[in-house]
């Protein structure tokens, strides 16, 4: 009888041990799965918008996203901001922050770009920025137009026409955007007698229309 009992123990013990090991492994796998799901959720919630800034951010949240550097008010809801995520092609960053809706528009402005009156260097810088932004948002819609009544039709007056407001040289993305954006816009401007131009990259968030409707409510 004792021999039979010993035999049964020898046979059953590995089975019990294997079963317990499987349960422990399943529990561990479940823990890892839960942690993985939580990490994925956190990564999604921490996904950032342009230059690390997201729609609806308050001034305090923008400060945190800018390495605790506070925005500097320019006027009204317009502020200089200092993003932790910057791009070497831009010198100034301007955020539009509504008291109720938070961040609704963001601009990045280039440093001075010295250029000839054909706008050669300015157009080269524009193309470089456009191509880089296109990696994120796809191909844009180009706007290259000149007022038919302008006296600055000759190519040698390209920069003068831009300065005069007769020429528009820009690119816009406004379809199937992410990060709560409704448009991304690159525009050029110039002061021709200084042979200097600038490029402005603007991001408009979906809450911008809410802010504008509230502003227009006074009419």
N, CA, C and O of each residue as an XYZ file, in Angstrom:
876
protein
N       0.834     -1.214      0.000
C       0.000      0.000      0.000
C       0.865      1.260      0.000
O       0.609      2.226     -0.718
N       1.922      1.201      0.857
C       2.825      2.341      0.930
C       3.541      2.542     -0.403
O       3.756      3.668     -0.851
N       3.910      1.395     -1.037
C       4.585      1.478     -2.319
C       3.663      2.123     -3.361
O       4.107      2.940     -4.167
N       2.358      1.744     -3.337
C       1.386      2.304     -4.268
C       1.245      3.811     -4.069
O       1.167      4.575     -5.031
N       1.215      4.222     -2.798
C       1.083      5.649     -2.460
C       2.290      6.434     -2.977
O       2.150      7.519     -3.540
N       3.482      5.858     -2.772
C       4.708      6.520     -3.218
C       4.729      6.659     -4.744
O       5.147      7.682     -5.287
N       4.270      5.611     -5.412
C       4.228      5.653     -6.867
C       3.286      6.747     -7.360
O       3.594      7.477     -8.302
N       2.125      6.842     -6.697
C       1.147      7.869     -7.081
C       1.713      9.268     -6.868
O       1.507     10.156     -7.695
N       2.421      9.465     -5.767
C       3.028     10.768     -5.467
C       4.034     11.137     -6.548
O       4.070     12.265     -7.040
N       4.851     10.144     -6.899
C       5.886     10.378     -7.904
C       5.255     10.754     -9.250
O       5.765     11.620     -9.962
N       4.145     10.096     -9.589
C       3.485     10.354    -10.866
C       2.753     11.693    -10.877
O       2.822     12.443    -11.850
N       2.042     11.985     -9.767
C       1.182     13.169     -9.733
C       1.934     14.463     -9.436
O       1.491     15.536     -9.847
N       3.046     14.384     -8.740
C       3.751     15.602     -8.315
C       4.184     16.482     -9.497
O       3.966     17.693     -9.457
N       4.787     15.914    -10.538
C       5.161     16.767    -11.691
C       3.961     17.411    -12.374
O       4.043     18.528    -12.885
N       2.829     16.674    -12.373
C       1.620     17.231    -13.008
C       1.126     18.445    -12.245
O       0.783     19.465    -12.843
N       1.089     18.333    -10.901
C       0.647     19.455    -10.061
C       1.599     20.627    -10.207
O       1.170     21.777    -10.302
N       2.909     20.333    -10.223
C       3.914     21.381    -10.347
C       3.793     22.092    -11.689
O       3.896     23.317    -11.759
N       3.572     21.319    -12.760
C       3.419     21.901    -14.096
C       2.184     22.786    -14.180
O       2.211     23.852    -14.797
N       1.096     22.333    -13.551
C      -0.147     23.110    -13.554
C       0.034     24.429    -12.821
O      -0.431     25.474    -13.277
N       0.719     24.371    -11.668
C       0.954     25.595    -10.881
C       1.841     26.555    -11.648
O       1.632     27.768    -11.625
N       2.843     25.993    -12.334
C       3.749     26.821    -13.118
C       3.014     27.529    -14.236
O       3.272     28.701    -14.513
N       2.082     26.809    -14.889
C       1.288     27.407    -15.966
C       0.426     28.548    -15.463
O       0.306     29.580    -16.123
N      -0.187     28.360    -14.273
C      -1.042     29.407    -13.694
C      -0.215     30.648    -13.389
O      -0.646     31.776    -13.626
N       1.002     30.414    -12.849
C       1.870     31.544    -12.517
C       2.284     32.279    -13.783
O       2.311     33.509    -13.826
N       2.611     31.489    -14.833
C       3.008     32.082    -16.109
C       1.868     32.890    -16.710
O       2.083     33.976    -17.248
N       0.634     32.345    -16.613
C      -0.534     33.059    -17.153
C      -0.761     34.359    -16.419
O      -1.077     35.379    -17.031
N      -0.597     34.326    -15.079
C      -0.779     35.528    -14.272
C       0.259     36.580    -14.634
O      -0.045     37.767    -14.750
N       1.514     36.107    -14.814
C       2.582     37.034    -15.173
C       2.320     37.650    -16.533
O       2.500     38.853    -16.725
N       1.885     36.805    -17.494
C       1.567     37.313    -18.835
C       0.467     38.344    -18.776
O       0.509     39.340    -19.498
N      -0.533     38.116    -17.913
C      -1.646     39.048    -17.779
C      -1.154     40.380    -17.229
O      -1.581     41.443    -17.680
N      -0.240     40.314    -16.235
C       0.309     41.545    -15.658
C       1.058     42.331    -16.712
O       0.895     43.545    -16.834
N       1.908     41.605    -17.495
C       2.663     42.260    -18.547
C       1.736     42.890    -19.573
O       1.996     43.991    -20.056
N       0.635     42.183    -19.913
C      -0.317     42.699    -20.897
C      -0.985     43.964    -20.399
O      -1.149     44.922    -21.155
N      -1.378     43.977    -19.111
C      -2.010     45.155    -18.524
C      -1.044     46.332    -18.544
O      -1.419     47.453    -18.886
N       0.248     46.053    -18.160
C       1.238     47.120    -18.150
C       1.478     47.648    -19.559
O       1.643     48.851    -19.760
N       1.495     46.735    -20.538
C       1.696     47.147    -21.925
C       0.550     48.011    -22.402
O       0.768     49.017    -23.078
N      -0.699     47.623    -22.052
C      -1.862     48.410    -22.442
C      -1.807     49.799    -21.817
O      -2.130     50.796    -22.463
N      -1.386     49.851    -20.526
C      -1.295     51.138    -19.841
C      -0.229     52.010    -20.486
O      -0.429     53.211    -20.663
N       0.904     51.410    -20.838
C       1.963     52.171    -21.485
C       1.515     52.711    -22.826
O       1.822     53.848    -23.187
N       0.775     51.873    -23.575
C       0.261     52.313    -24.873
C      -0.693     53.475    -24.707
O      -0.646     54.440    -25.471
N      -1.572     53.385    -23.694
C      -2.524     54.462    -23.420
C      -1.797     55.744    -23.053
O      -2.150     56.828    -23.517
N      -0.766     55.606    -22.205
C       0.001     56.777    -21.790
C       0.711     57.409    -22.969
O       0.770     58.634    -23.076
N       1.259     56.575    -23.868
C       1.943     57.101    -25.023
C       0.982     57.871    -25.910
O       1.331     58.925    -26.440
N      -0.242     57.341    -26.075
C      -1.240     58.029    -26.891
C      -1.633     59.352    -26.256
O      -1.769     60.360    -26.949
N      -1.818     59.354    -24.914
C      -2.251     60.577    -24.247
C      -1.153     61.625    -24.239
O      -1.427     62.822    -24.158
N       0.139     61.152    -24.326
C       1.252     62.078    -24.307
C       1.711     62.472    -25.707
O       2.686     63.207    -25.860
N       1.000     61.977    -26.739
C       1.410     62.316    -28.095
C       1.299     63.821    -28.274
O       0.319     64.433    -27.849
N       2.301     64.414    -28.900
C       2.365     65.869    -28.954
C       1.995     66.382    -30.325
O       2.061     65.661    -31.320
N       1.602     67.652    -30.357
C       1.304     68.318    -31.599
C       2.552     69.021    -32.106
O       3.663     68.678    -31.701
N       2.382     70.007    -32.995
C       3.533     70.716    -33.550
C       4.376     71.393    -32.475
O       3.853     72.100    -31.614
N       5.682     71.169    -32.536
C       6.642     71.722    -31.588
C       6.318     71.340    -30.140
O       6.669     72.057    -29.203
N       5.642     70.196    -29.975
C       5.327     69.697    -28.643
C       4.155     70.378    -27.964
O       3.949     70.200    -26.763
N       3.381     71.158    -28.713
C       2.242     71.883    -28.149
C       0.941     71.361    -28.753
O       0.877     71.041    -29.940
N      -0.094     71.281    -27.915
C      -1.366     70.696    -28.343
C      -2.519     71.683    -28.200
O      -2.477     72.618    -27.400
N      -3.539     71.442    -28.999
C      -4.743     72.267    -28.945
C      -5.298     72.323    -27.527
O      -5.320     71.321    -26.812
N      -5.749     73.520    -27.132
C      -6.431     73.665    -25.854
C      -5.516     73.861    -24.654
O      -6.004     74.046    -23.539
N      -4.208     73.824    -24.854
C      -3.284     74.004    -23.728
C      -3.484     75.376    -23.074
O      -3.677     76.385    -23.750
N      -3.432     75.379    -21.743
C      -3.469     76.643    -21.008
C      -2.061     77.231    -20.963
O      -1.101     76.581    -21.375
N      -1.939     78.443    -20.470
C      -0.621     79.067    -20.347
C       0.274     78.265    -19.406
O       1.475     78.138    -19.646
N      -0.313     77.721    -18.330
C       0.476     76.902    -17.402
C       0.970     75.625    -18.075
O       2.114     75.216    -17.872
N       0.116     75.001    -18.869
C       0.521     73.771    -19.569
C       1.574     74.060    -20.637
O       2.483     73.259    -20.854
N       1.446     75.203    -21.298
C       2.461     75.604    -22.276
C       3.792     75.847    -21.574
O       4.848     75.479    -22.090
N       3.740     76.464    -20.404
C       4.958     76.696    -19.624
C       5.663     75.376    -19.322
O       6.880     75.268    -19.471
N       4.896     74.377    -18.898
C       5.468     73.059    -18.603
C       6.082     72.425    -19.849
O       7.147     71.811    -19.782
N       5.404     72.578    -20.987
C       5.900     71.994    -22.240
C       7.111     72.751    -22.787
O       7.805     72.261    -23.678
N       7.359     73.937    -22.254
C       8.488     74.774    -22.694
C       9.586     74.811    -21.632
O      10.230     75.840    -21.425
N       9.789     73.685    -20.969
C      10.837     73.584    -19.935
C      10.669     74.649    -18.850
O      11.637     75.231    -18.360
N       9.388     74.882    -18.490
C       9.038     75.822    -17.425
C       9.406     77.273    -17.744
O       9.583     78.085    -16.837
N       9.520     77.593    -19.031
C       9.714     78.986    -19.449
C       8.350     79.583    -19.769
O       7.647     79.095    -20.654
N       7.976     80.638    -19.049
C       6.643     81.210    -19.203
C       6.492     81.946    -20.534
O       7.437     82.583    -20.999
N       5.311     81.864    -21.147
C       5.048     82.651    -22.359
C       5.138     84.143    -22.048
O       4.803     84.583    -20.949
N       5.597     84.913    -23.036
C       5.703     86.362    -22.882
C       4.624     87.022    -23.727
O       4.602     86.877    -24.949
N       3.732     87.748    -23.065
C       2.598     88.335    -23.773
C       3.049     89.436    -24.729
O       3.832     90.314    -24.366
N       2.543     89.370    -25.947
C       2.786     90.410    -26.942
C       1.647     91.414    -26.884
O       1.862     92.612    -26.701
N       0.437     90.905    -27.043
C      -0.781     91.696    -26.875
C      -1.961     90.741    -26.875
O      -1.913     89.695    -27.521
N      -3.013     91.088    -26.160
C      -4.214     90.253    -26.126
C      -3.899     88.807    -25.809
O      -3.277     88.509    -24.789
N      -4.334     87.894    -26.695
C      -4.087     86.471    -26.473
C      -2.894     85.956    -27.283
O      -2.786     84.760    -27.558
N      -2.006     86.871    -27.658
C      -0.831     86.550    -28.477
C       0.425     86.554    -27.607
O       0.715     87.538    -26.926
N       1.176     85.434    -27.637
C       2.329     85.266    -26.752
C       3.535     84.702    -27.502
O       3.394     83.856    -28.385
N       4.722     85.188    -27.134
C       5.937     84.488    -27.519
C       6.059     83.251    -26.637
O       5.869     83.324    -25.423
N       6.375     82.122    -27.251
C       6.600     80.900    -26.468
C       7.952     80.313    -26.866
O       8.514     80.651    -27.908
N       8.453     79.433    -26.017
C       9.806     78.909    -26.179
C       9.780     77.384    -26.079
O      10.161     76.818    -25.055
N       9.325     76.719    -27.155
C       9.117     75.269    -27.108
C      10.403     74.495    -26.826
O      11.497     74.895    -27.224
N      10.234     73.373    -26.126
C      11.364     72.467    -25.929
C      11.730     71.820    -27.261
O      12.900     71.538    -27.523
N      10.717     71.586    -28.102
C      10.941     71.031    -29.435
C      10.980     72.186    -30.439
O       9.948     72.761    -30.785
N      12.175     72.511    -30.894
C      12.347     73.609    -31.843
C      12.885     73.081    -33.167
O      13.258     71.914    -33.290
N      12.915     73.975    -34.154
C      13.503     73.632    -35.445
C      14.482     74.734    -35.829
O      14.166     75.914    -35.678
N      15.664     74.373    -36.320
C      16.687     75.385    -36.606
C      16.298     76.399    -37.674
O      16.920     77.456    -37.767
N      15.292     76.104    -38.474
C      14.877     77.036    -39.515
C      14.035     78.186    -38.971
O      13.776     79.157    -39.683
N      13.604     78.082    -37.705
C      12.730     79.115    -37.139
C      13.355     79.753    -35.904
O      14.053     79.104    -35.124
N      13.078     81.048    -35.754
C      13.646     81.810    -34.642
C      12.595     82.174    -33.604
O      12.879     82.146    -32.406
N      11.388     82.515    -34.040
C      10.339     82.971    -33.136
C       9.140     82.024    -33.191
O       8.797     81.488    -34.245
N       8.511     81.834    -32.028
C       7.323     80.994    -31.928
C       6.243     81.803    -31.215
O       6.465     82.341    -30.130
N       5.086     81.877    -31.835
C       3.999     82.700    -31.306
C       2.763     81.834    -31.112
O       2.313     81.159    -32.038
N       2.222     81.860    -29.902
C       1.027     81.071    -29.583
C      -0.142     82.010    -29.314
O       0.009     83.057    -28.685
N      -1.312     81.608    -29.806
C      -2.552     82.342    -29.537
C      -3.352     81.510    -28.548
O      -3.776     80.395    -28.852
N      -3.552     82.072    -27.355
C      -4.148     81.307    -26.257
C      -5.371     82.048    -25.720
O      -5.259     83.138    -25.160
N      -6.520     81.443    -25.900
C      -7.778     82.017    -25.411
C      -8.013     81.592    -23.968
O      -7.656     80.481    -23.577
N      -8.612     82.477    -23.181
C      -8.838     82.186    -21.766
C      -9.737     80.973    -21.561
O      -9.577     80.237    -20.587
N     -10.676     80.764    -22.469
C     -11.610     79.634    -22.344
C     -11.175     78.414    -23.148
O     -11.241     77.289    -22.653
N     -10.734     78.627    -24.377
C     -10.436     77.527    -25.292
C      -8.975     77.083    -25.262
O      -8.637     76.026    -25.796
N      -8.110     77.884    -24.642
C      -6.696     77.532    -24.616
C      -6.024     77.787    -25.952
O      -6.464     78.643    -26.719
N      -4.963     77.049    -26.232
C      -4.193     77.235    -27.464
C      -5.047     76.930    -28.687
O      -5.620     75.846    -28.795
N      -5.132     77.901    -29.619
C      -5.937     77.670    -30.820
C      -5.184     77.965    -32.116
O      -5.666     77.635    -33.200
N      -4.022     78.576    -32.014
C      -3.221     78.846    -33.199
C      -1.756     78.961    -32.789
O      -1.436     79.444    -31.704
N      -0.873     78.507    -33.680
C       0.557     78.521    -33.391
C       1.318     78.934    -34.640
O       1.042     78.450    -35.738
N       2.280     79.834    -34.462
C       3.091     80.293    -35.585
C       4.579     80.112    -35.280
O       5.023     80.285    -34.145
N       5.328     79.763    -36.311
C       6.789     79.727    -36.232
C       7.303     80.655    -37.328
O       6.904     80.539    -38.487
N       8.197     81.580    -36.952
C       8.671     82.601    -37.890
C      10.182     82.462    -38.059
O      10.918     82.343    -37.080
N      10.628     82.479    -39.299
C      12.053     82.324    -39.580
C      12.838     83.571    -39.196
O      12.264     84.636    -38.968
N      14.137     83.429    -39.128
C      15.029     84.577    -38.999
C      15.040     85.319    -40.338
O      14.467     84.838    -41.315
N      15.684     86.478    -40.391
C      15.796     87.213    -41.646
C      16.470     86.346    -42.705
O      17.454     85.661    -42.426
N      15.936     86.382    -43.907
C      16.522     85.656    -45.035
C      16.941     86.686    -46.079
O      16.095     87.287    -46.741
N      18.228     86.881    -46.221
C      18.724     87.824    -47.228
C      18.529     87.220    -48.619
O      18.872     86.062    -48.858
N      17.979     88.013    -49.521
C      17.624     87.485    -50.835
C      17.726     88.578    -51.887
O      17.668     89.763    -51.561
N      17.876     88.188    -53.136
C      17.883     89.175    -54.218
C      16.455     89.518    -54.611
O      15.505     88.957    -54.065
N      16.303     90.435    -55.557
C      14.955     90.888    -55.908
C      14.191     89.854    -56.717
O      12.988     90.004    -56.931
N      14.880     88.793    -57.177
C      14.199     87.667    -57.800
C      13.609     86.725    -56.738
O      12.842     85.817    -57.057
N      13.974     86.955    -55.493
C      13.483     86.108    -54.409
C      14.122     84.731    -54.383
O      13.553     83.799    -53.814
N      15.285     84.586    -54.985
C      15.897     83.263    -55.146
C      16.126     82.559    -53.812
O      15.696     81.420    -53.630
N      16.793     83.221    -52.890
C      17.127     82.604    -51.599
C      15.874     82.366    -50.756
O      15.779     81.370    -50.040
N      14.920     83.287    -50.847
C      13.672     83.128    -50.091
C      12.885     81.924    -50.607
O      12.342     81.149    -49.820
N      12.826     81.773    -51.920
C      12.109     80.627    -52.506
C      12.809     79.307    -52.178
O      12.153     78.285    -51.977
N      14.129     79.336    -52.125
C      14.864     78.119    -51.756
C      14.555     77.711    -50.325
O      14.328     76.534    -50.048
N      14.545     78.687    -49.406
C      14.229     78.400    -48.002
C      12.792     77.918    -47.863
O      12.511     77.002    -47.090
N      11.877     78.538    -48.616
C      10.472     78.135    -48.612
C      10.332     76.674    -49.044
O       9.621     75.900    -48.404
N      11.005     76.306    -50.119
C      10.925     74.936    -50.633
C      11.468     73.937    -49.611
O      10.914     72.851    -49.440
N      12.549     74.309    -48.939
C      13.121     73.413    -47.927
C      12.134     73.153    -46.795
O      11.954     72.009    -46.377
N      11.495     74.210    -46.298
C      10.517     74.055    -45.219
C       9.299     73.277    -45.711
O       8.815     72.376    -45.026
N       8.809     73.623    -46.896
C       7.636     72.935    -47.452
C       7.884     71.434    -47.573
O       7.028     70.625    -47.214
N       9.049     71.073    -48.078
C       9.362     69.657    -48.267
C       9.453     68.921    -46.932
O       9.071     67.755    -46.835
N       9.950     69.591    -45.923
C      10.062     68.951    -44.605
C       8.693     68.783    -43.947
O       8.405     67.749    -43.344
N       7.860     69.806    -44.071
C       6.509     69.710    -43.508
C       5.700     68.649    -44.259
O       4.853     67.977    -43.669
N       5.960     68.501    -45.544
C       5.250     67.514    -46.357
C       5.495     66.086    -45.887
O       4.670     65.204    -46.127
N       6.620     65.853    -45.223
C       6.911     64.522    -44.690
C       5.878     64.120    -43.633
O       5.607     62.935    -43.434
N       5.314     65.112    -42.966
C       4.313     64.853    -41.926
C       2.894     64.909    -42.458
O       2.063     64.089    -42.066
N       2.589     65.861    -43.349
C       1.199     66.109    -43.746
C       0.904     65.812    -45.211
O      -0.219     66.030    -45.664
N       1.877     65.325    -45.954
C       1.638     65.035    -47.365
C       1.856     66.260    -48.237
O       2.342     67.290    -47.770
N       1.493     66.139    -49.503
C       1.707     67.239    -50.450
C       0.700     68.365    -50.219
O      -0.486     68.107    -50.013
N       1.173     69.613    -50.253
C       0.276     70.747    -50.019
C      -0.347     71.260    -51.310
O      -0.037     70.795    -52.407
N      -1.220     72.216    -51.145
C      -1.750     72.957    -52.291
C      -0.952     74.253    -52.401
O      -0.944     75.063    -51.473
N      -0.286     74.447    -53.532
C       0.553     75.632    -53.720
C      -0.277     76.838    -54.158
O      -1.238     76.710    -54.918
N       0.115     78.004    -53.664
C      -0.506     79.265    -54.072
C       0.616     80.184    -54.561
O       1.413     80.684    -53.767
N       0.665     80.394    -55.847
C       1.682     81.258    -56.460
C       0.957     82.176    -57.440
O       0.769     81.842    -58.610
N       0.558     83.333    -56.934
C      -0.295     84.208    -57.740
C       0.206     85.649    -57.723
O       0.873     86.084    -56.785
N      -0.130     86.369    -58.776
C       0.232     87.780    -58.912
C      -0.989     88.562    -59.363
O      -1.675     88.160    -60.303
N      -1.259     89.663    -58.706
C      -2.370     90.528    -59.086
C      -2.178     90.971    -60.544
O      -1.154     91.559    -60.891
N      -3.165     90.684    -61.384
C      -3.025     91.046    -62.811
C      -2.873     92.547    -63.036
O      -2.385     92.964    -64.087
N      -3.280     93.360    -62.074
C      -3.169     94.812    -62.209
C      -1.859     95.353    -61.652
O      -1.619     96.560    -61.685
N      -1.015     94.467    -61.142
C       0.245     94.914    -60.550
C       1.199     95.437    -61.626
O       1.212     94.945    -62.755
N       1.990     96.436    -61.257
C       3.008     96.958    -62.176
C       4.309     96.169    -62.041
O       5.254     96.387    -62.799
N       4.354     95.228    -61.049
C       5.579     94.482    -60.770
C       5.522     93.081    -61.395
O       5.709     92.077    -60.707
N       5.266     93.030    -62.694
C       5.098     91.738    -63.354
C       6.427     91.069    -63.719
O       6.499     89.843    -63.796
N       7.443     91.840    -63.936
C       8.733     91.297    -64.338
C       9.359     90.485    -63.202
O       9.255     90.856    -62.032
N      10.013     89.370    -63.560
C      10.627     88.499    -62.545
C      11.655     89.237    -61.696
O      11.892     88.871    -60.545
N      12.261     90.268    -62.260
C      13.269     91.019    -61.501
C      12.636     91.846    -60.381
O      13.342     92.406    -59.543
N      11.304     91.921    -60.369
C      10.583     92.629    -59.308
C       9.773     91.652    -58.444
O       8.801     92.044    -57.798
N      10.183     90.380    -58.441
C       9.459     89.353    -57.697
C       9.323     89.747    -56.222
O       8.230     89.691    -55.657
N      10.425     90.140    -55.613
C      10.413     90.488    -54.186
C       9.610     91.761    -53.940
O       8.914     91.876    -52.932
N       9.709     92.709    -54.858
C       8.953     93.958    -54.728
C       7.454     93.679    -54.759
O       6.691     94.252    -53.981
N       7.040     92.797    -55.664
C       5.617     92.440    -55.752
C       5.149     91.762    -54.469
O       4.025     91.989    -54.019
N       6.017     90.921    -53.871
C       5.668     90.260    -52.609
C       5.516     91.288    -51.498
O       4.578     91.223    -50.704
N       6.435     92.227    -51.448
C       6.401     93.290    -50.438
C       5.171     94.171    -50.625
O       4.570     94.623    -49.650
N       4.808     94.410    -51.855
C       3.675     95.288    -52.179
C       2.329     94.628    -51.907
O       1.298     95.301    -51.893
N       2.334     93.304    -51.688
C       1.087     92.583    -51.462
C       0.438     92.123    -52.750
O      -0.653     91.554    -52.732
N       1.108     92.369    -53.877
C       0.551     91.960    -55.167
C       0.807     90.487    -55.457
O       0.108     89.872    -56.262
N       1.815     89.928    -54.793
C       2.160     88.527    -55.021
C       1.917     87.714    -53.749
O       2.168     88.175    -52.635
N       1.420     86.491    -53.947
C       1.273     85.521    -52.861
C       2.070     84.273    -53.229
O       1.914     83.703    -54.309
N       2.926     83.869    -52.299
C       3.717     82.658    -52.514
C       3.601     81.842    -51.233
O       4.240     82.151    -50.227
N       2.775     80.794    -51.280
C       2.424     80.086    -50.054
C       2.090     78.628    -50.359
O       2.005     78.217    -51.517
N       1.905     77.869    -49.301
C       1.471     76.468    -49.415
C       0.526     76.179    -48.255
O       0.719     76.673    -47.144
N      -0.505     75.367    -48.528
C      -1.497     75.076    -47.494
C      -1.829     73.586    -47.477
O      -1.960     72.943    -48.518
N      -1.957     73.068    -46.279
C      -2.454     71.709    -46.040
C      -3.775     71.858    -45.291
O      -3.818     72.514    -44.250
N      -4.841     71.269    -45.794
C      -6.137     71.411    -45.124
C      -7.017     70.170    -45.276
O      -8.239     70.251    -45.154
N      -6.396     69.036    -45.541
C      -7.170     67.801    -45.693
C      -6.552     66.676    -44.870
O      -5.343     66.447    -44.917
N      -7.401     65.977    -44.112
C      -7.005     64.775    -43.358
C      -5.782     65.015    -42.474
O      -4.803     64.272    -42.528
N      -5.861     66.069    -41.659
C      -4.761     66.403    -40.767
C      -4.937     65.732    -39.412
O      -6.044     65.332    -39.052
N      -3.854     65.609    -38.668
C      -3.896     65.020    -37.336
C      -3.723     66.115    -36.288
O      -3.666     67.299    -36.619
N      -3.640     65.708    -35.017
C      -3.371     66.630    -33.903
C      -4.404     67.746    -33.788
O      -4.068     68.850    -33.359
N      -5.661     67.477    -34.165
C      -6.758     68.453    -34.057
C      -6.533     69.684    -34.935
O      -7.065     70.755    -34.641
N      -5.762     69.546    -35.997
C      -5.489     70.668    -36.879
C      -6.526     70.734    -38.005
O      -6.997     69.706    -38.490
N      -6.874     71.962    -38.413
C      -7.749     72.142    -39.569
C      -6.965     72.696    -40.757
O      -7.407     72.583    -41.900
N      -5.806     73.292    -40.490
C      -4.945     73.717    -41.589
C      -3.515     73.910    -41.096
O      -3.264     74.161    -39.918
N      -2.594     73.782    -42.039
C      -1.188     74.158    -41.855
C      -0.851     75.044    -43.039
O      -1.181     74.716    -44.178
N      -0.193     76.170    -42.773
C      -0.017     77.187    -43.817
C       1.400     77.751    -43.759
O       1.863     78.162    -42.695
N       2.085     77.773    -44.894
C       3.395     78.428    -44.988
C       3.246     79.637    -45.891
O       2.736     79.537    -47.007
N       3.700     80.787    -45.393
C       3.565     82.024    -46.159
C       4.910     82.750    -46.213
O       5.755     82.582    -45.333
N       5.093     83.553    -47.252
C       6.303     84.359    -47.390
C       5.954     85.837    -47.308
O       4.867     86.250    -47.713
N       6.877     86.630    -46.783
C       6.719     88.087    -46.729
C       8.099     88.709    -46.912
O       9.116     88.025    -46.794
N       8.129     90.005    -47.198
C       9.422     90.630    -47.503
C       9.380     92.135    -47.304
O       8.318     92.757    -47.291
N      10.573     92.701    -47.148
C      10.804     94.139    -47.247
C      11.834     94.290    -48.360
O      13.026     94.062    -48.157
N      11.358     94.675    -49.530
C      12.197     94.583    -50.736
C      13.407     95.509    -50.699
O      14.484     95.125    -51.154
N      13.252     96.736    -50.161
C      14.388     97.663    -50.205
C      15.529     97.195    -49.295
O      16.672     97.625    -49.447
N      15.202     96.307    -48.344
C      16.235     95.707    -47.497
C      16.711     94.363    -48.048
O      17.614     93.735    -47.496
N      16.087     93.936    -49.146
C      16.384     92.634    -49.738
C      16.338     91.536    -48.665
O      17.252     90.721    -48.536
N      15.252     91.550    -47.914
C      15.075     90.628    -46.790
C      13.678     90.026    -46.831
O      12.693     90.718    -47.091
N      13.612     88.729    -46.571
C      12.324     88.060    -46.522
C      12.176     87.218    -45.274
O      13.142     87.015    -44.538
N      10.955     86.719    -45.029
C      10.664     85.858    -43.888
C       9.707     84.764    -44.332
O       8.992     84.893    -45.326
N       9.717     83.715    -43.584
C       8.762     82.629    -43.794
C       8.027     82.382    -42.493
O       8.642     82.289    -41.431
N       6.707     82.276    -42.576
C       5.875     81.991    -41.410
C       5.153     80.669    -41.624
O       4.504     80.453    -42.648
N       5.279     79.802    -40.648
C       4.573     78.513    -40.654
C       3.480     78.599    -39.590
O       3.768     78.830    -38.416
N       2.227     78.411    -40.006
C       1.092     78.581    -39.082
C       0.277     77.298    -38.983
O      -0.002     76.637    -39.983
N      -0.100     76.963    -37.742
C      -0.964     75.806    -37.459
C      -2.278     76.319    -36.865
O      -2.275     77.005    -35.843
N      -3.389     75.988    -37.502
C      -4.691     76.372    -36.981
C      -5.423     75.153    -36.438
O      -5.633     74.176    -37.156
N      -5.811     75.213    -35.165
C      -6.499     74.089    -34.530
C      -8.011     74.214    -34.706
O      -8.533     75.272    -35.058
N      -8.694     73.102    -34.449
C     -10.139     73.063    -34.703
C     -10.936     73.964    -33.766
O     -12.083     74.292    -34.066
N     -10.356     74.370    -32.639
C     -11.077     75.275    -31.730
C     -10.922     76.739    -32.132
O     -11.490     77.618    -31.484
N     -10.168     77.007    -33.183
C      -9.977     78.397    -33.622
C     -11.301     79.023    -34.040
O     -11.556     80.193    -33.756
N     -12.138     78.248    -34.711
C     -13.435     78.772    -35.155
C     -14.328     79.131    -33.967
O     -15.114     80.076    -34.042
N     -14.208     78.379    -32.872
C     -14.997     78.677    -31.665
C     -14.579     80.026    -31.094
O     -15.422     80.833    -30.702
N     -13.262     80.264    -31.050
C     -12.744     81.542    -30.547
C     -13.194     82.687    -31.449
O     -13.623     83.734    -30.964
N     -13.096     82.487    -32.746
C     -13.487     83.541    -33.691
C     -14.981     83.819    -33.623
O     -15.397     84.973    -33.726
N     -15.800     82.775    -33.449
C     -17.256     82.975    -33.324
C     -17.572     83.792    -32.070
O     -18.447     84.658    -32.091
N     -16.865     83.515    -30.997
C     -17.081     84.257    -29.756
C     -16.669     85.713    -29.923
O     -17.328     86.615    -29.405
N     -15.566     85.942    -30.657
C     -15.125     87.313    -30.912
C     -16.132     88.061    -31.786
O     -16.402     89.243    -31.571
N     -16.678     87.358    -32.766
C     -17.614     87.984    -33.700
C     -19.006     88.176    -33.112
O     -19.858     88.833    -33.710
N     -19.227     87.601    -31.945
C     -20.547     87.690    -31.319
C     -20.902     89.125    -30.936
O     -22.068     89.426    -30.678
N     -19.919     90.003    -30.898
C     -20.181     91.401    -30.531
C     -20.837     92.172    -31.659
O     -21.429     93.225    -31.422
N     -20.747     91.671    -32.879
C     -21.305     92.399    -34.029
C     -22.822     92.276    -34.082
O     -23.455     92.826    -34.983
